[in-house]
């Protein structure tokens, strides 16, 4: 769900294409119940130059409405090429 929802909170301009490069860490502290409303929060924690573009590291939290704990906490890595 994170890659789909990230498009609503993160806009990257001036790139030819982007690649979901992977995850550094993923945790699932609580279950996500079917039909729950889901909210994504993201924070850019790193930007590094790579050949032909940049690598962006994001701390992502997915929360289900009414749950006391997030259903997913992850650090995701994307590469954007110009």
PyMOL Python script that loads the backbone (N, CA, C, O; Angstrom):
from pymol import cmd

cmd.read_pdbstr("""\
ATOM      1  N   UNK A   1       0.808  -1.199   0.000  1.00  0.00           N
ATOM      2  CA  UNK A   1       0.000   0.000   0.000  1.00  0.00           C
ATOM      3  C   UNK A   1       0.857   1.271   0.000  1.00  0.00           C
ATOM      4  O   UNK A   1       0.446   2.289  -0.557  1.00  0.00           O
ATOM      5  N   UNK A   2       2.014   1.226   0.603  1.00  0.00           N
ATOM      6  CA  UNK A   2       2.829   2.441   0.724  1.00  0.00           C
ATOM      7  C   UNK A   2       3.178   3.065  -0.629  1.00  0.00           C
ATOM      8  O   UNK A   2       3.025   4.278  -0.774  1.00  0.00           O
ATOM      9  N   UNK A   3       3.637   2.304  -1.625  1.00  0.00           N
ATOM     10  CA  UNK A   3       3.965   2.946  -2.907  1.00  0.00           C
ATOM     11  C   UNK A   3       2.770   3.662  -3.542  1.00  0.00           C
ATOM     12  O   UNK A   3       2.932   4.728  -4.136  1.00  0.00           O
ATOM     13  N   UNK A   4       1.596   3.095  -3.423  1.00  0.00           N
ATOM     14  CA  UNK A   4       0.402   3.721  -4.005  1.00  0.00           C
ATOM     15  C   UNK A   4       0.059   5.001  -3.255  1.00  0.00           C
ATOM     16  O   UNK A   4      -0.204   6.026  -3.883  1.00  0.00           O
ATOM     17  N   UNK A   5       0.056   4.964  -1.934  1.00  0.00           N
ATOM     18  CA  UNK A   5      -0.324   6.125  -1.126  1.00  0.00           C
ATOM     19  C   UNK A   5       0.733   7.227  -1.137  1.00  0.00           C
ATOM     20  O   UNK A   5       0.403   8.397  -0.949  1.00  0.00           O
ATOM     21  N   UNK A   6       1.995   6.871  -1.353  1.00  0.00           N
ATOM     22  CA  UNK A   6       3.060   7.883  -1.380  1.00  0.00           C
ATOM     23  C   UNK A   6       2.840   8.916  -2.477  1.00  0.00           C
ATOM     24  O   UNK A   6       3.241  10.071  -2.330  1.00  0.00           O
ATOM     25  N   UNK A   7       2.212   8.516  -3.564  1.00  0.00           N
ATOM     26  CA  UNK A   7       1.955   9.458  -4.653  1.00  0.00           C
ATOM     27  C   UNK A   7       1.034  10.596  -4.207  1.00  0.00           C
ATOM     28  O   UNK A   7       1.028  11.662  -4.823  1.00  0.00           O
ATOM     29  N   UNK A   8       0.259  10.380  -3.147  1.00  0.00           N
ATOM     30  CA  UNK A   8      -0.627  11.420  -2.626  1.00  0.00           C
ATOM     31  C   UNK A   8       0.089  12.410  -1.712  1.00  0.00           C
ATOM     32  O   UNK A   8      -0.405  13.519  -1.507  1.00  0.00           O
ATOM     33  N   UNK A   9       1.240  12.034  -1.160  1.00  0.00           N
ATOM     34  CA  UNK A   9       1.927  12.911  -0.201  1.00  0.00           C
ATOM     35  C   UNK A   9       3.305  13.375  -0.664  1.00  0.00           C
ATOM     36  O   UNK A   9       3.894  14.256  -0.038  1.00  0.00           O
ATOM     37  N   UNK A  10       3.827  12.807  -1.741  1.00  0.00           N
ATOM     38  CA  UNK A  10       5.172  13.146  -2.210  1.00  0.00           C
ATOM     39  C   UNK A  10       5.131  13.419  -3.702  1.00  0.00           C
ATOM     40  O   UNK A  10       4.667  12.588  -4.483  1.00  0.00           O
ATOM     41  N   UNK A  11       5.619  14.591  -4.093  1.00  0.00           N
ATOM     42  CA  UNK A  11       5.683  14.944  -5.511  1.00  0.00           C
ATOM     43  C   UNK A  11       7.138  15.160  -5.886  1.00  0.00           C
ATOM     44  O   UNK A  11       7.838  15.954  -5.258  1.00  0.00           O
ATOM     45  N   UNK A  12       7.588  14.455  -6.907  1.00  0.00           N
ATOM     46  CA  UNK A  12       8.963  14.586  -7.386  1.00  0.00           C
ATOM     47  C   UNK A  12       8.895  15.117  -8.810  1.00  0.00           C
ATOM     48  O   UNK A  12       8.252  14.519  -9.673  1.00  0.00           O
ATOM     49  N   UNK A  13       9.560  16.240  -9.053  1.00  0.00           N
ATOM     50  CA  UNK A  13       9.532  16.875 -10.368  1.00  0.00           C
ATOM     51  C   UNK A  13      10.872  16.719 -11.070  1.00  0.00           C
ATOM     52  O   UNK A  13      11.908  16.567 -10.422  1.00  0.00           O
ATOM     53  N   UNK A  14      10.848  16.759 -12.386  1.00  0.00           N
ATOM     54  CA  UNK A  14      12.071  16.762 -13.181  1.00  0.00           C
ATOM     55  C   UNK A  14      12.751  15.419 -13.297  1.00  0.00           C
ATOM     56  O   UNK A  14      13.968  15.357 -13.476  1.00  0.00           O
ATOM     57  N   UNK A  15      11.995  14.346 -13.200  1.00  0.00           N
ATOM     58  CA  UNK A  15      12.596  13.016 -13.324  1.00  0.00           C
ATOM     59  C   UNK A  15      12.022  12.309 -14.540  1.00  0.00           C
ATOM     60  O   UNK A  15      10.885  12.559 -14.941  1.00  0.00           O
ATOM     61  N   UNK A  16      12.814  11.431 -15.117  1.00  0.00           N
ATOM     62  CA  UNK A  16      12.330  10.590 -16.212  1.00  0.00           C
ATOM     63  C   UNK A  16      11.567   9.402 -15.668  1.00  0.00           C
ATOM     64  O   UNK A  16      10.503   9.046 -16.175  1.00  0.00           O
ATOM     65  N   UNK A  17      12.128   8.779 -14.614  1.00  0.00           N
ATOM     66  CA  UNK A  17      11.445   7.639 -13.995  1.00  0.00           C
ATOM     67  C   UNK A  17      11.958   7.427 -12.580  1.00  0.00           C
ATOM     68  O   UNK A  17      13.045   7.877 -12.216  1.00  0.00           O
ATOM     69  N   UNK A  18      11.146   6.729 -11.792  1.00  0.00           N
ATOM     70  CA  UNK A  18      11.506   6.397 -10.418  1.00  0.00           C
ATOM     71  C   UNK A  18      11.422   4.902 -10.200  1.00  0.00           C
ATOM     72  O   UNK A  18      10.640   4.210 -10.853  1.00  0.00           O
ATOM     73  N   UNK A  19      12.233   4.409  -9.280  1.00  0.00           N
ATOM     74  CA  UNK A  19      12.297   2.987  -8.988  1.00  0.00           C
ATOM     75  C   UNK A  19      12.151   2.775  -7.482  1.00  0.00           C
ATOM     76  O   UNK A  19      12.846   3.411  -6.690  1.00  0.00           O
ATOM     77  N   UNK A  20      11.247   1.878  -7.094  1.00  0.00           N
ATOM     78  CA  UNK A  20      11.165   1.453  -5.696  1.00  0.00           C
ATOM     79  C   UNK A  20      12.385   0.571  -5.470  1.00  0.00           C
ATOM     80  O   UNK A  20      12.414  -0.577  -5.913  1.00  0.00           O
ATOM     81  N   UNK A  21      13.395   1.105  -4.780  1.00  0.00           N
ATOM     82  CA  UNK A  21      14.686   0.426  -4.638  1.00  0.00           C
ATOM     83  C   UNK A  21      14.694  -0.597  -3.506  1.00  0.00           C
ATOM     84  O   UNK A  21      15.583  -1.447  -3.446  1.00  0.00           O
ATOM     85  N   UNK A  22      13.703  -0.523  -2.598  1.00  0.00           N
ATOM     86  CA  UNK A  22      13.619  -1.518  -1.544  1.00  0.00           C
ATOM     87  C   UNK A  22      13.344  -0.919  -0.176  1.00  0.00           C
ATOM     88  O   UNK A  22      13.002   0.256  -0.047  1.00  0.00           O
ATOM     89  N   UNK A  23      13.503  -1.758   0.842  1.00  0.00           N
ATOM     90  CA  UNK A  23      13.251  -1.354   2.225  1.00  0.00           C
ATOM     91  C   UNK A  23      14.474  -1.652   3.079  1.00  0.00           C
ATOM     92  O   UNK A  23      15.110  -2.695   2.925  1.00  0.00           O
ATOM     93  N   UNK A  24      14.797  -0.733   3.979  1.00  0.00           N
ATOM     94  CA  UNK A  24      15.863  -0.986   4.939  1.00  0.00           C
ATOM     95  C   UNK A  24      15.327  -1.725   6.162  1.00  0.00           C
ATOM     96  O   UNK A  24      16.009  -2.568   6.745  1.00  0.00           O
ATOM     97  N   UNK A  25      14.096  -1.393   6.538  1.00  0.00           N
ATOM     98  CA  UNK A  25      13.508  -2.005   7.736  1.00  0.00           C
ATOM     99  C   UNK A  25      11.995  -1.942   7.621  1.00  0.00           C
ATOM    100  O   UNK A  25      11.444  -0.922   7.206  1.00  0.00           O
ATOM    101  N   UNK A  26      11.315  -3.031   7.986  1.00  0.00           N
ATOM    102  CA  UNK A  26       9.854  -3.080   7.956  1.00  0.00           C
ATOM    103  C   UNK A  26       9.368  -3.779   9.215  1.00  0.00           C
ATOM    104  O   UNK A  26       9.877  -4.837   9.585  1.00  0.00           O
ATOM    105  N   UNK A  27       8.366  -3.174   9.878  1.00  0.00           N
ATOM    106  CA  UNK A  27       7.758  -3.778  11.069  1.00  0.00           C
ATOM    107  C   UNK A  27       6.245  -3.685  10.938  1.00  0.00           C
ATOM    108  O   UNK A  27       5.727  -2.738  10.346  1.00  0.00           O
ATOM    109  N   UNK A  28       5.530  -4.675  11.492  1.00  0.00           N
ATOM    110  CA  UNK A  28       4.071  -4.713  11.489  1.00  0.00           C
ATOM    111  C   UNK A  28       3.571  -4.815  12.932  1.00  0.00           C
ATOM    112  O   UNK A  28       3.256  -5.912  13.395  1.00  0.00           O
ATOM    113  N   UNK A  29       3.491  -3.673  13.656  1.00  0.00           N
ATOM    114  CA  UNK A  29       3.119  -3.692  15.076  1.00  0.00           C
ATOM    115  C   UNK A  29       1.673  -4.085  15.360  1.00  0.00           C
ATOM    116  O   UNK A  29       1.372  -4.555  16.457  1.00  0.00           O
ATOM    117  N   UNK A  30       0.766  -3.902  14.388  1.00  0.00           N
ATOM    118  CA  UNK A  30      -0.650  -4.215  14.611  1.00  0.00           C
ATOM    119  C   UNK A  30      -1.266  -4.702  13.301  1.00  0.00           C
ATOM    120  O   UNK A  30      -0.797  -4.339  12.223  1.00  0.00           O
ATOM    121  N   UNK A  31      -2.311  -5.520  13.388  1.00  0.00           N
ATOM    122  CA  UNK A  31      -2.960  -6.001  12.166  1.00  0.00           C
ATOM    123  C   UNK A  31      -3.779  -4.896  11.499  1.00  0.00           C
ATOM    124  O   UNK A  31      -4.213  -3.946  12.150  1.00  0.00           O
ATOM    125  N   UNK A  32      -3.980  -5.037  10.206  1.00  0.00           N
ATOM    126  CA  UNK A  32      -4.859  -4.152   9.449  1.00  0.00           C
ATOM    127  C   UNK A  32      -6.123  -4.934   9.136  1.00  0.00           C
ATOM    128  O   UNK A  32      -6.090  -5.917   8.396  1.00  0.00           O
ATOM    129  N   UNK A  33      -7.234  -4.494   9.703  1.00  0.00           N
ATOM    130  CA  UNK A  33      -8.499  -5.191   9.507  1.00  0.00           C
ATOM    131  C   UNK A  33      -9.115  -4.817   8.165  1.00  0.00           C
ATOM    132  O   UNK A  33      -9.020  -3.669   7.729  1.00  0.00           O
ATOM    133  N   UNK A  34      -9.738  -5.777   7.519  1.00  0.00           N
ATOM    134  CA  UNK A  34     -10.394  -5.559   6.236  1.00  0.00           C
ATOM    135  C   UNK A  34     -11.413  -4.433   6.365  1.00  0.00           C
ATOM    136  O   UNK A  34     -12.207  -4.413   7.306  1.00  0.00           O
ATOM    137  N   UNK A  35     -11.389  -3.497   5.419  1.00  0.00           N
ATOM    138  CA  UNK A  35     -12.341  -2.392   5.413  1.00  0.00           C
ATOM    139  C   UNK A  35     -11.920  -1.185   6.229  1.00  0.00           C
ATOM    140  O   UNK A  35     -12.626  -0.177   6.238  1.00  0.00           O
ATOM    141  N   UNK A  36     -10.779  -1.262   6.921  1.00  0.00           N
ATOM    142  CA  UNK A  36     -10.309  -0.127   7.731  1.00  0.00           C
ATOM    143  C   UNK A  36      -9.873   1.029   6.839  1.00  0.00           C
ATOM    144  O   UNK A  36      -9.368   0.819   5.736  1.00  0.00           O
ATOM    145  N   UNK A  37     -10.071   2.245   7.326  1.00  0.00           N
ATOM    146  CA  UNK A  37      -9.533   3.415   6.651  1.00  0.00           C
ATOM    147  C   UNK A  37      -8.052   3.501   7.002  1.00  0.00           C
ATOM    148  O   UNK A  37      -7.657   3.301   8.151  1.00  0.00           O
ATOM    149  N   UNK A  38      -7.255   3.797   6.004  1.00  0.00           N
ATOM    150  CA  UNK A  38      -5.810   3.781   6.158  1.00  0.00           C
ATOM    151  C   UNK A  38      -5.247   5.172   5.909  1.00  0.00           C
ATOM    152  O   UNK A  38      -5.686   5.875   4.999  1.00  0.00           O
ATOM    153  N   UNK A  39      -4.260   5.570   6.732  1.00  0.00           N
ATOM    154  CA  UNK A  39      -3.596   6.862   6.583  1.00  0.00           C
ATOM    155  C   UNK A  39      -2.096   6.634   6.527  1.00  0.00           C
ATOM    156  O   UNK A  39      -1.557   5.829   7.287  1.00  0.00           O
ATOM    157  N   UNK A  40      -1.421   7.341   5.627  1.00  0.00           N
ATOM    158  CA  UNK A  40       0.025   7.214   5.479  1.00  0.00           C
ATOM    159  C   UNK A  40       0.695   8.516   5.879  1.00  0.00           C
ATOM    160  O   UNK A  40       0.262   9.596   5.477  1.00  0.00           O
ATOM    161  N   UNK A  41       1.746   8.412   6.667  1.00  0.00           N
ATOM    162  CA  UNK A  41       2.604   9.544   6.984  1.00  0.00           C
ATOM    163  C   UNK A  41       4.002   9.226   6.486  1.00  0.00           C
ATOM    164  O   UNK A  41       4.450   8.084   6.594  1.00  0.00           O
ATOM    165  N   UNK A  42       4.698  10.213   5.944  1.00  0.00           N
ATOM    166  CA  UNK A  42       6.041   9.979   5.419  1.00  0.00           C
ATOM    167  C   UNK A  42       6.941  11.159   5.736  1.00  0.00           C
ATOM    168  O   UNK A  42       6.512  12.313   5.721  1.00  0.00           O
ATOM    169  N   UNK A  43       8.196  10.848   6.022  1.00  0.00           N
ATOM    170  CA  UNK A  43       9.200  11.869   6.302  1.00  0.00           C
ATOM    171  C   UNK A  43      10.455  11.531   5.511  1.00  0.00           C
ATOM    172  O   UNK A  43      10.961  10.412   5.587  1.00  0.00           O
ATOM    173  N   UNK A  44      10.957  12.503   4.750  1.00  0.00           N
ATOM    174  CA  UNK A  44      12.209  12.313   4.023  1.00  0.00           C
ATOM    175  C   UNK A  44      13.346  12.382   5.040  1.00  0.00           C
ATOM    176  O   UNK A  44      13.521  13.396   5.716  1.00  0.00           O
ATOM    177  N   UNK A  45      14.120  11.296   5.144  1.00  0.00           N
ATOM    178  CA  UNK A  45      15.218  11.264   6.115  1.00  0.00           C
ATOM    179  C   UNK A  45      16.596  11.241   5.460  1.00  0.00           C
ATOM    180  O   UNK A  45      17.616  11.331   6.143  1.00  0.00           O
ATOM    181  N   UNK A  46      16.621  11.121   4.134  1.00  0.00           N
ATOM    182  CA  UNK A  46      17.906  11.138   3.453  1.00  0.00           C
ATOM    183  C   UNK A  46      17.755  11.309   1.959  1.00  0.00           C
ATOM    184  O   UNK A  46      16.836  10.766   1.345  1.00  0.00           O
ATOM    185  N   UNK A  47      18.685  12.085   1.371  1.00  0.00           N
ATOM    186  CA  UNK A  47      18.762  12.246  -0.075  1.00  0.00           C
ATOM    187  C   UNK A  47      20.233  12.152  -0.446  1.00  0.00           C
ATOM    188  O   UNK A  47      21.062  12.910   0.060  1.00  0.00           O
ATOM    189  N   UNK A  48      20.553  11.208  -1.341  1.00  0.00           N
ATOM    190  CA  UNK A  48      21.945  11.001  -1.754  1.00  0.00           C
ATOM    191  C   UNK A  48      22.025  11.009  -3.269  1.00  0.00           C
ATOM    192  O   UNK A  48      21.131  10.501  -3.947  1.00  0.00           O
ATOM    193  N   UNK A  49      23.089  11.583  -3.798  1.00  0.00           N
ATOM    194  CA  UNK A  49      23.333  11.505  -5.236  1.00  0.00           C
ATOM    195  C   UNK A  49      23.759  10.092  -5.607  1.00  0.00           C
ATOM    196  O   UNK A  49      24.573   9.475  -4.920  1.00  0.00           O
ATOM    197  N   UNK A  50      23.198   9.589  -6.702  1.00  0.00           N
ATOM    198  CA  UNK A  50      23.629   8.326  -7.301  1.00  0.00           C
ATOM    199  C   UNK A  50      23.840   8.608  -8.783  1.00  0.00           C
ATOM    200  O   UNK A  50      23.374   9.628  -9.290  1.00  0.00           O
ATOM    201  N   UNK A  51      24.526   7.729  -9.473  1.00  0.00           N
ATOM    202  CA  UNK A  51      24.802   7.946 -10.887  1.00  0.00           C
ATOM    203  C   UNK A  51      23.503   8.124 -11.671  1.00  0.00           C
ATOM    204  O   UNK A  51      22.683   7.209 -11.749  1.00  0.00           O
ATOM    205  N   UNK A  52      23.328   9.305 -12.246  1.00  0.00           N
ATOM    206  CA  UNK A  52      22.150   9.578 -13.059  1.00  0.00           C
ATOM    207  C   UNK A  52      20.937  10.092 -12.316  1.00  0.00           C
ATOM    208  O   UNK A  52      19.906  10.353 -12.937  1.00  0.00           O
ATOM    209  N   UNK A  53      21.029  10.249 -10.969  1.00  0.00           N
ATOM    210  CA  UNK A  53      19.852  10.708 -10.231  1.00  0.00           C
ATOM    211  C   UNK A  53      20.103  10.850  -8.753  1.00  0.00           C
ATOM    212  O   UNK A  53      21.212  11.167  -8.323  1.00  0.00           O
ATOM    213  N   UNK A  54      19.055  10.610  -7.972  1.00  0.00           N
ATOM    214  CA  UNK A  54      19.155  10.702  -6.517  1.00  0.00           C
ATOM    215  C   UNK A  54      18.471   9.499  -5.873  1.00  0.00           C
ATOM    216  O   UNK A  54      17.556   8.901  -6.440  1.00  0.00           O
ATOM    217  N   UNK A  55      18.939   9.168  -4.684  1.00  0.00           N
ATOM    218  CA  UNK A  55      18.310   8.135  -3.860  1.00  0.00           C
ATOM    219  C   UNK A  55      17.671   8.826  -2.664  1.00  0.00           C
ATOM    220  O   UNK A  55      18.318   9.594  -1.952  1.00  0.00           O
ATOM    221  N   UNK A  56      16.388   8.540  -2.457  1.00  0.00           N
ATOM    222  CA  UNK A  56      15.629   9.174  -1.376  1.00  0.00           C
ATOM    223  C   UNK A  56      15.208   8.098  -0.379  1.00  0.00           C
ATOM    224  O   UNK A  56      14.630   7.082  -0.766  1.00  0.00           O
ATOM    225  N   UNK A  57      15.495   8.320   0.894  1.00  0.00           N
ATOM    226  CA  UNK A  57      15.097   7.410   1.962  1.00  0.00           C
ATOM    227  C   UNK A  57      13.982   8.074   2.764  1.00  0.00           C
ATOM    228  O   UNK A  57      14.094   9.230   3.172  1.00  0.00           O
ATOM    229  N   UNK A  58      12.894   7.314   2.984  1.00  0.00           N
ATOM    230  CA  UNK A  58      11.714   7.833   3.669  1.00  0.00           C
ATOM    231  C   UNK A  58      11.353   6.945   4.844  1.00  0.00           C
ATOM    232  O   UNK A  58      11.391   5.719   4.739  1.00  0.00           O
ATOM    233  N   UNK A  59      11.001   7.564   5.966  1.00  0.00           N
ATOM    234  CA  UNK A  59      10.380   6.841   7.077  1.00  0.00           C
ATOM    235  C   UNK A  59       8.874   6.916   6.858  1.00  0.00           C
ATOM    236  O   UNK A  59       8.308   8.006   6.780  1.00  0.00           O
ATOM    237  N   UNK A  60       8.229   5.765   6.760  1.00  0.00           N
ATOM    238  CA  UNK A  60       6.811   5.686   6.428  1.00  0.00           C
ATOM    239  C   UNK A  60       6.060   5.002   7.566  1.00  0.00           C
ATOM    240  O   UNK A  60       6.523   4.005   8.120  1.00  0.00           O
ATOM    241  N   UNK A  61       4.882   5.556   7.910  1.00  0.00           N
ATOM    242  CA  UNK A  61       4.005   4.963   8.916  1.00  0.00           C
ATOM    243  C   UNK A  61       2.611   4.825   8.327  1.00  0.00           C
ATOM    244  O   UNK A  61       2.043   5.794   7.823  1.00  0.00           O
ATOM    245  N   UNK A  62       2.060   3.614   8.392  1.00  0.00           N
ATOM    246  CA  UNK A  62       0.688   3.352   7.959  1.00  0.00           C
ATOM    247  C   UNK A  62      -0.158   3.111   9.197  1.00  0.00           C
ATOM    248  O   UNK A  62       0.144   2.235  10.007  1.00  0.00           O
ATOM    249  N   UNK A  63      -1.228   3.900   9.337  1.00  0.00           N
ATOM    250  CA  UNK A  63      -2.100   3.806  10.507  1.00  0.00           C
ATOM    251  C   UNK A  63      -3.516   3.463  10.074  1.00  0.00           C
ATOM    252  O   UNK A  63      -4.024   4.007   9.094  1.00  0.00           O
ATOM    253  N   UNK A  64      -4.143   2.563  10.806  1.00  0.00           N
ATOM    254  CA  UNK A  64      -5.542   2.223  10.578  1.00  0.00           C
ATOM    255  C   UNK A  64      -6.403   3.009  11.556  1.00  0.00           C
ATOM    256  O   UNK A  64      -6.062   3.128  12.733  1.00  0.00           O
ATOM    257  N   UNK A  65      -7.513   3.542  11.073  1.00  0.00           N
ATOM    258  CA  UNK A  65      -8.412   4.312  11.924  1.00  0.00           C
ATOM    259  C   UNK A  65      -8.891   3.471  13.101  1.00  0.00           C
ATOM    260  O   UNK A  65      -9.363   2.348  12.919  1.00  0.00           O
ATOM    261  N   UNK A  66      -8.766   4.021  14.314  1.00  0.00           N
ATOM    262  CA  UNK A  66      -9.226   3.349  15.516  1.00  0.00           C
ATOM    263  C   UNK A  66      -8.218   2.405  16.154  1.00  0.00           C
ATOM    264  O   UNK A  66      -8.480   1.860  17.227  1.00  0.00           O
ATOM    265  N   UNK A  67      -7.070   2.200  15.516  1.00  0.00           N
ATOM    266  CA  UNK A  67      -6.051   1.308  16.069  1.00  0.00           C
ATOM    267  C   UNK A  67      -5.083   2.123  16.928  1.00  0.00           C
ATOM    268  O   UNK A  67      -4.645   3.194  16.508  1.00  0.00           O
ATOM    269  N   UNK A  68      -4.741   1.631  18.129  1.00  0.00           N
ATOM    270  CA  UNK A  68      -3.816   2.378  18.985  1.00  0.00           C
ATOM    271  C   UNK A  68      -2.366   2.342  18.488  1.00  0.00           C
ATOM    272  O   UNK A  68      -1.563   3.196  18.864  1.00  0.00           O
ATOM    273  N   UNK A  69      -2.027   1.362  17.650  1.00  0.00           N
ATOM    274  CA  UNK A  69      -0.679   1.229  17.106  1.00  0.00           C
ATOM    275  C   UNK A  69      -0.735   1.306  15.582  1.00  0.00           C
ATOM    276  O   UNK A  69      -1.757   0.972  14.982  1.00  0.00           O
ATOM    277  N   UNK A  70       0.353   1.742  14.955  1.00  0.00           N
ATOM    278  CA  UNK A  70       0.380   1.704  13.491  1.00  0.00           C
ATOM    279  C   UNK A  70       0.391   0.254  12.994  1.00  0.00           C
ATOM    280  O   UNK A  70       0.860  -0.645  13.694  1.00  0.00           O
ATOM    281  N   UNK A  71      -0.122   0.038  11.796  1.00  0.00           N
ATOM    282  CA  UNK A  71      -0.118  -1.322  11.255  1.00  0.00           C
ATOM    283  C   UNK A  71       1.184  -1.616  10.513  1.00  0.00           C
ATOM    284  O   UNK A  71       1.524  -2.781  10.309  1.00  0.00           O
ATOM    285  N   UNK A  72       1.919  -0.575  10.106  1.00  0.00           N
ATOM    286  CA  UNK A  72       3.208  -0.790   9.454  1.00  0.00           C
ATOM    287  C   UNK A  72       4.094   0.423   9.686  1.00  0.00           C
ATOM    288  O   UNK A  72       3.654   1.567   9.570  1.00  0.00           O
ATOM    289  N   UNK A  73       5.355   0.151  10.016  1.00  0.00           N
ATOM    290  CA  UNK A  73       6.383   1.181  10.132  1.00  0.00           C
ATOM    291  C   UNK A  73       7.549   0.694   9.288  1.00  0.00           C
ATOM    292  O   UNK A  73       8.053  -0.409   9.497  1.00  0.00           O
ATOM    293  N   UNK A  74       7.983   1.520   8.330  1.00  0.00           N
ATOM    294  CA  UNK A  74       9.022   1.052   7.408  1.00  0.00           C
ATOM    295  C   UNK A  74       9.943   2.195   7.012  1.00  0.00           C
ATOM    296  O   UNK A  74       9.578   3.368   7.093  1.00  0.00           O
ATOM    297  N   UNK A  75      11.137   1.830   6.586  1.00  0.00           N
ATOM    298  CA  UNK A  75      12.039   2.777   5.959  1.00  0.00           C
ATOM    299  C   UNK A  75      12.199   2.294   4.516  1.00  0.00           C
ATOM    300  O   UNK A  75      12.751   1.223   4.263  1.00  0.00           O
ATOM    301  N   UNK A  76      11.707   3.102   3.579  1.00  0.00           N
ATOM    302  CA  UNK A  76      11.704   2.709   2.173  1.00  0.00           C
ATOM    303  C   UNK A  76      12.693   3.568   1.388  1.00  0.00           C
ATOM    304  O   UNK A  76      12.976   4.709   1.753  1.00  0.00           O
ATOM    305  N   UNK A  77      13.210   2.994   0.303  1.00  0.00           N
ATOM    306  CA  UNK A  77      14.222   3.656  -0.501  1.00  0.00           C
ATOM    307  C   UNK A  77      13.737   3.714  -1.954  1.00  0.00           C
ATOM    308  O   UNK A  77      13.338   2.701  -2.528  1.00  0.00           O
ATOM    309  N   UNK A  78      13.779   4.908  -2.531  1.00  0.00           N
ATOM    310  CA  UNK A  78      13.422   5.105  -3.934  1.00  0.00           C
ATOM    311  C   UNK A  78      14.602   5.754  -4.648  1.00  0.00           C
ATOM    312  O   UNK A  78      15.364   6.519  -4.057  1.00  0.00           O
ATOM    313  N   UNK A  79      14.733   5.434  -5.922  1.00  0.00           N
ATOM    314  CA  UNK A  79      15.710   6.111  -6.766  1.00  0.00           C
ATOM    315  C   UNK A  79      14.963   6.816  -7.880  1.00  0.00           C
ATOM    316  O   UNK A  79      14.083   6.243  -8.523  1.00  0.00           O
ATOM    317  N   UNK A  80      15.331   8.075  -8.096  1.00  0.00           N
ATOM    318  CA  UNK A  80      14.726   8.891  -9.140  1.00  0.00           C
ATOM    319  C   UNK A  80      15.813   9.302 -10.116  1.00  0.00           C
ATOM    320  O   UNK A  80      16.844   9.849  -9.725  1.00  0.00           O
ATOM    321  N   UNK A  81      15.569   9.031 -11.395  1.00  0.00           N
ATOM    322  CA  UNK A  81      16.558   9.309 -12.433  1.00  0.00           C
ATOM    323  C   UNK A  81      16.060  10.414 -13.348  1.00  0.00           C
ATOM    324  O   UNK A  81      14.889  10.456 -13.724  1.00  0.00           O
ATOM    325  N   UNK A  82      16.998  11.326 -13.703  1.00  0.00           N
ATOM    326  CA  UNK A  82      16.633  12.460 -14.551  1.00  0.00           C
ATOM    327  C   UNK A  82      17.051  12.238 -15.990  1.00  0.00           C
ATOM    328  O   UNK A  82      16.818  13.098 -16.840  1.00  0.00           O
TER     329      UNK A  82
END
""", "prot")
cmd.dss("prot")
cmd.show_as("cartoon", "prot")
cmd.util.cbc("prot")
cmd.orient("prot")
